Amino acid sequence: SIHAQEKRAMTFDEMVGWERISEQRISDNGKWVFCKMEPWRGDATILLYNDKGEEKGSFKPAAKAQFSSSSEYLLVTKTPPLKEVEAEKLKKTDKDKMPMNSLIISRLAGGEETVDSLKTYKLSETADWLAYQRGSKKDSTLYIRSLDGMQKASFPSVSDFGFAKKGNVLYVVSDSVLYTYIPEKGNSRISTGRGVFKKIALNENGGKITYLLLSRIRISE
């Protein structure tokens, strides 16, 4: 005879450890998928699969991931383990000395590179180009590079930056001066003077930029 198993409620530890798919994305060429597996409390994992359903990569702890426009790269933001962060908070460690994120640049054909001490990054939506800031709070250098690492540039004292939505054009506020940067052409100074820039926006292809400076709106082409 078949005996019914006694039902029991899940324990708190079991509920906390239960993982769910909180995010999933397919690469533009349809050959790759990543899933973010996240417990109710604890460290999330990014799992990478090919179009045959085979697991090809696992990144933990991880906060987010992005495929590049060419579908040749996966960028993963890795985080310090939650237990490590909580331990440092209990010790009242200064914010500047807390463990930082890192960025994994994974080439899907094989090989990866790590950018440590990551503060923030932005990825072009139309080309395999990346802009990021790293290091301590005092370090405001912006690093710009192709994902294969063959081309690189940088700007000092950067307070704001961003890519055009449909063009590989980057705006940069460096040392209180507004610039645009195009990999094939280099940088162009937009503002004639220095100041505080707000509400900076490039149009979709990056051909025009609008910004607010000293309470006046300017449009530049």
C-alpha positions as CSV (number, residue, x, y, z in Angstrom):
1,S,0.0,0.0,0.0
2,I,1.0,3.6,-0.5
3,H,1.4,5.6,2.7
4,A,0.8,9.3,2.4
5,Q,3.8,11.2,3.6
6,E,3.1,13.6,6.5
7,K,3.0,17.2,5.4
8,R,5.1,19.7,7.2
9,A,5.6,23.4,6.9
10,M,8.8,24.9,5.5
11,T,11.2,26.1,8.1
12,F,12.4,29.7,8.1
13,D,15.9,28.6,7.0
14,E,14.4,26.6,4.1
15,M,12.4,29.6,2.9
16,V,15.4,31.9,3.1
17,G,17.5,29.5,1.1
18,W,14.9,28.8,-1.6
19,E,16.1,30.3,-4.9
20,R,14.0,31.9,-7.6
21,I,14.7,33.2,-11.1
22,S,14.6,36.9,-10.7
23,E,16.0,37.9,-14.1
24,Q,16.8,36.2,-17.4
25,R,18.1,37.6,-20.8
26,I,18.7,36.2,-24.2
27,S,21.6,37.5,-26.3
28,D,20.8,39.4,-29.5
29,N,22.0,36.5,-31.7
30,G,19.8,34.0,-29.7
31,K,22.7,31.7,-28.9
32,W,23.1,32.6,-25.2
33,V,20.9,32.9,-22.1
34,F,21.7,34.0,-18.6
35,C,19.6,33.5,-15.5
36,K,19.9,35.2,-12.2
37,M,19.1,32.8,-9.3
38,E,18.4,34.7,-6.1
39,P,17.5,33.5,-2.6
40,W,15.2,35.5,-0.5
41,R,18.2,36.4,1.6
42,G,21.8,35.8,0.6
43,D,24.1,35.8,-2.4
44,A,22.6,35.6,-6.0
45,T,24.2,33.6,-8.8
46,I,24.4,34.3,-12.5
47,L,24.2,31.1,-14.6
48,L,25.1,31.2,-18.3
49,Y,23.7,28.7,-20.8
50,N,24.2,28.1,-24.5
51,D,21.4,27.4,-27.1
52,K,21.6,23.7,-26.3
53,G,20.7,24.3,-22.7
54,E,24.2,23.5,-21.4
55,E,25.5,25.4,-18.5
56,K,28.7,27.3,-19.6
57,G,29.4,29.6,-16.7
58,S,28.5,30.4,-13.1
59,F,29.2,33.6,-11.2
60,K,28.6,34.0,-7.5
61,P,28.0,36.3,-5.7
62,A,26.6,38.5,-8.5
63,A,24.3,41.5,-8.8
64,K,23.6,41.8,-12.5
65,A,24.7,40.8,-16.0
66,Q,24.6,42.2,-19.5
67,F,25.3,40.8,-23.0
68,S,27.3,43.1,-25.3
69,S,25.7,44.3,-28.6
70,S,27.8,41.8,-30.6
71,S,26.7,38.9,-28.4
72,E,30.4,38.0,-28.0
73,Y,30.7,39.1,-24.4
74,L,28.9,38.8,-21.0
75,L,29.6,41.4,-18.4
76,V,28.9,40.4,-14.8
77,T,29.0,42.6,-11.7
78,K,30.3,40.5,-8.9
79,T,29.6,41.5,-5.3
80,P,31.4,40.8,-2.0
81,P,29.7,37.9,-0.1
82,L,26.9,39.1,2.1
83,K,28.4,37.6,5.2
84,E,31.6,39.6,4.5
85,V,29.8,42.8,4.1
86,E,27.7,42.3,7.2
87,A,30.8,41.5,9.2
88,E,32.5,44.7,8.1
89,K,29.4,46.7,9.0
90,L,29.4,45.2,12.5
91,K,33.0,46.4,12.8
92,K,31.8,49.9,11.7
93,T,34.3,49.9,8.9
94,D,34.5,53.2,7.0
95,K,32.6,53.2,3.7
96,D,35.8,53.9,1.8
97,K,37.3,50.7,3.2
98,M,34.3,48.4,2.6
99,P,34.8,45.6,0.1
100,M,33.9,46.6,-3.4
101,N,32.3,45.1,-6.5
102,S,34.3,43.8,-9.4
103,L,33.4,43.5,-13.1
104,I,33.9,40.3,-15.0
105,I,34.3,40.8,-18.8
106,S,33.7,37.2,-20.1
107,R,34.4,36.5,-23.7
108,L,31.8,33.8,-24.6
109,A,34.2,32.1,-27.0
110,G,36.6,31.7,-24.0
111,G,38.6,33.7,-21.6
112,E,37.7,36.5,-19.1
113,E,39.1,39.6,-17.5
114,T,38.4,41.3,-14.2
115,V,38.1,44.9,-13.3
116,D,38.4,45.2,-9.5
117,S,37.3,47.9,-7.1
118,L,34.4,48.8,-9.5
119,K,32.3,51.9,-8.6
120,T,30.1,52.2,-11.7
121,Y,30.1,51.3,-15.4
122,K,28.0,51.9,-18.6
123,L,28.0,49.7,-21.7
124,S,27.4,50.9,-25.2
125,E,24.2,49.5,-26.7
126,T,25.5,49.5,-30.2
127,A,29.2,48.6,-30.0
128,D,31.5,46.6,-27.8
129,W,32.7,49.6,-25.7
130,L,32.7,50.2,-22.0
131,A,33.2,53.2,-19.7
132,Y,33.8,52.7,-16.0
133,Q,35.1,54.2,-12.8
134,R,37.0,52.3,-10.1
135,G,39.0,52.8,-7.0
136,S,38.3,54.9,-3.9
137,K,35.8,57.7,-3.6
138,K,38.5,60.2,-4.3
139,D,39.4,58.6,-7.6
140,S,37.1,60.0,-10.3
141,T,39.0,58.9,-13.4
142,L,36.9,57.5,-16.2
143,Y,38.3,54.6,-18.1
144,I,37.0,53.9,-21.6
145,R,37.9,50.8,-23.6
146,S,36.8,48.3,-26.2
147,L,35.8,45.0,-24.7
148,D,38.7,43.2,-26.4
149,G,41.1,45.7,-24.7
150,M,42.7,46.8,-27.9
151,Q,41.7,50.5,-27.6
152,K,41.7,52.5,-24.4
153,A,41.3,56.1,-23.3
154,S,40.7,58.0,-20.0
155,F,39.4,61.3,-18.6
156,P,40.4,62.7,-15.2
157,S,38.0,64.2,-12.6
158,V,34.8,62.9,-14.1
159,S,31.5,63.8,-12.5
160,D,29.1,62.4,-15.1
161,F,29.1,60.3,-18.3
162,G,26.8,58.3,-20.5
163,F,26.4,56.7,-24.0
164,A,23.9,57.6,-26.7
165,K,21.1,55.0,-26.9
166,K,21.7,54.1,-30.6
167,G,25.2,55.4,-31.3
168,N,28.6,54.7,-29.9
169,V,29.0,58.3,-28.7
170,L,29.8,59.1,-25.0
171,Y,29.4,62.3,-23.2
172,V,31.8,63.1,-20.4
173,V,32.0,65.9,-17.8
174,S,35.7,66.1,-17.0
175,D,37.2,68.8,-14.7
176,S,33.9,70.8,-15.1
177,V,34.1,70.8,-18.9
178,L,31.7,68.9,-21.2
179,Y,33.1,66.6,-23.9
180,T,31.9,64.0,-26.3
181,Y,34.0,61.0,-27.1
182,I,33.8,58.8,-30.3
183,P,36.2,55.9,-30.5
184,E,37.0,56.5,-34.2
185,K,37.6,60.3,-33.7
186,G,38.6,60.9,-30.1
187,N,37.2,63.6,-27.8
188,S,35.6,66.9,-28.7
189,R,35.1,69.8,-26.3
190,I,31.5,70.9,-26.2
191,S,31.4,73.7,-23.6
192,T,33.5,76.8,-24.0
193,G,33.7,77.3,-20.3
194,R,33.7,75.4,-17.0
195,G,30.6,74.9,-14.8
196,V,28.1,72.6,-13.2
197,F,26.2,70.6,-15.8
198,K,22.8,69.1,-15.2
199,K,20.2,67.1,-17.3
200,I,22.7,66.1,-20.0
201,A,21.1,64.1,-22.8
202,L,22.3,62.8,-26.1
203,N,19.8,62.1,-28.9
204,E,19.5,58.5,-30.0
205,N,22.4,58.5,-32.5
206,G,24.5,60.9,-30.5
207,G,24.5,63.7,-33.1
208,K,23.0,66.3,-30.7
209,I,23.4,66.9,-27.0
210,T,21.4,69.0,-24.6
211,Y,22.4,70.2,-21.2
212,L,21.6,72.7,-18.4
213,L,24.4,75.1,-17.4
214,L,24.0,78.1,-15.1
215,S,20.1,77.9,-15.5
216,R,20.3,78.1,-19.3
217,I,19.5,75.3,-21.7
218,R,21.9,74.9,-24.6
219,I,21.8,72.6,-27.7
220,S,24.9,71.7,-29.5
221,E,25.5,69.8,-32.8
